[in-house]
Amino acid sequence: MSKNIDLSGNKKYVVTVYILQSLFFIGLLFMPVIGVVINHIKEDDVKGSWMESHFTWQKNTFWYGLLWYVISLVLFWFFGWLVWLVATIWYFYRIAKGWIYFADGKEMYT
């Protein structure tokens, strides 16, 4: 899957998206939206490289996280808080794991 092409300029986008996703935890709820927009705009630039797996990982984190947060709102009166808590732990785990793999120069499994 990895190509031997210079992608050093695109590394900043992977880091930026991980930062934007992390800002969710300090109340900047719209930041992950900006991150997923960056993923979709720049995805052609990383096709075939090891960073493509991070873009896919980040997009899946956003979209599945959004799904689970919406479900927690719908179920608010019926243990929705528990769904929200589990979704938050899962979201944090995905950001941390992705960032660690990226720092180590590893592909994410998707």
C-alpha positions in Angstrom: 0.0 0.0 0.0 2.9 2.4 0.7 4.4 4.3 -2.2 7.8 5.8 -2.1 6.8 9.4 -2.8 7.5 12.5 -0.8 4.5 13.2 1.4 6.2 15.3 4.1 4.0 18.3 3.2 0.9 16.2 3.8 2.0 15.1 7.3 0.8 18.5 8.6 -2.7 17.6 7.6 -2.8 14.4 9.5 -1.5 16.2 12.6 -3.9 19.0 12.1 -6.9 16.7 11.9 -5.8 14.8 15.1 -5.5 18.2 16.9 -8.9 19.3 15.6 -10.5 16.1 16.7 -8.9 16.5 20.1 -10.3 20.0 20.6 -13.7 18.4 20.9 -12.8 17.5 24.5 -12.3 21.1 25.5 -15.7 22.1 24.2 -14.9 23.1 20.7 -17.5 20.8 19.2 -17.3 22.0 15.6 -13.5 21.4 15.2 -13.8 17.8 14.2 -16.2 18.9 11.4 -13.3 21.1 10.1 -11.0 18.1 10.4 -13.2 15.7 8.4 -13.6 18.4 5.7 -9.8 18.5 5.5 -9.7 14.7 5.2 -12.1 14.8 2.3 -10.4 17.6 0.5 -6.9 16.3 0.8 -7.5 12.5 0.4 -6.4 12.4 -3.2 -3.0 13.7 -2.1 -2.3 10.7 0.1 -3.8 7.9 -2.0 -1.5 4.9 -2.0 0.7 6.1 0.8 0.8 5.0 4.5 -0.9 8.3 5.4 -4.1 7.2 3.5 -4.8 4.8 6.3 -4.7 7.7 8.8 -7.1 9.7 6.7 -9.5 6.7 6.6 -9.1 6.2 10.4 -9.8 9.8 11.0 -12.9 9.9 8.8 -14.2 6.7 10.4 -13.6 8.2 13.9 -15.6 11.3 13.0 -18.6 9.6 11.3 -19.0 6.7 13.7 -18.5 9.1 16.6 -21.1 11.4 15.3 -23.5 8.4 14.9 -23.0 7.3 18.5 -23.4 10.8 19.9 -26.6 11.3 18.0 -27.8 7.9 19.3 -26.9 9.0 22.8 -29.0 12.1 22.4 -32.0 10.1 21.1 -31.7 7.7 24.1 -30.9 10.5 26.6 -33.7 9.5 29.0 -33.0 5.7 28.6 -29.3 5.4 29.5 -28.2 7.8 26.7 -25.6 9.1 29.1 -24.0 5.7 29.2 -23.9 5.6 25.4 -22.4 9.0 25.4 -19.7 8.0 28.0 -18.8 4.9 26.0 -18.7 6.9 22.7 -16.4 9.5 24.4 -14.0 6.8 25.7 -14.0 5.2 22.2 -13.4 8.6 20.5 -10.5 9.4 22.8 -9.0 6.0 22.2 -9.2 6.4 18.4 -7.5 9.7 18.5 -4.7 8.6 20.9 -4.1 5.4 19.0 -4.0 7.1 15.6 -1.7 9.8 16.8 0.7 7.3 18.3 0.8 5.2 15.2 1.3 8.3 13.1 4.2 9.5 15.3 5.8 6.0 14.9 5.3 6.2 11.1 3.0 3.2 11.1 -0.1 2.6 9.0 -3.4 2.3 10.7 -5.5 -0.8 10.1 -8.8 0.0 8.7 
